[in-house]
Amino acid sequence: MKKIELDVDFIGEQSKLSKEEEKAISEFFQLKKSSNQRRKSSKNAEKKSSK
């Protein structure tokens, strides 16, 4: 039988996030997602124009 050992580190407290922290993280990921989508759409446009 195999035994898998995980080496896990925790950063910060293990308590729940406050509403302000949840909102800040949510906004961060929304901005990151929208910037990634813009980057993908501009790359697709470059590929189409080079063909």
N, C-alpha and C positions, 0 to 999 in steps of 0.2 A: 504494500500500500504506500502510495506517495504522500508525502506531507509537504505542503507548500507553506513557506514562512514569508510573511510580508513584513517589510520594514517601512512602517508608515510614520511620517512626521506630521505633527499638527502645528500650524502657525496661528497664533492668536488665541483668543478665548474660545471656549466651547459652548458659550451661551448663545441664545437666539439673537438675531440681528434686530436692531431698532428699525422703525419705519423709515427713518432718514437713510440708514445704511442700505436697506433693501431698495429704496428708490434710487440711490446713487449707483448701486451695482446694476440695476435694471437699465438705467439711462446709459451707463457705460457700454453694456452689451448691445443696446439698440444702436448706438452710434457706431460701434465696431462693425456690427452687421451691415448697416447702411453703407459704410465706407468700403467694406469688402464687396458689396453688390455693385457699387459704382466702379470699382477697380475691374471687376469681372466684365461689366458691360463695356468699359472702354477697351479692354483687351479684345473682346469679341468684335468690336467695331474696327480695331486695327487689323485684325485677321481678315475681315471681310474686305477692307479697302486694299489690302496688299495682294489679294487674289486676282 
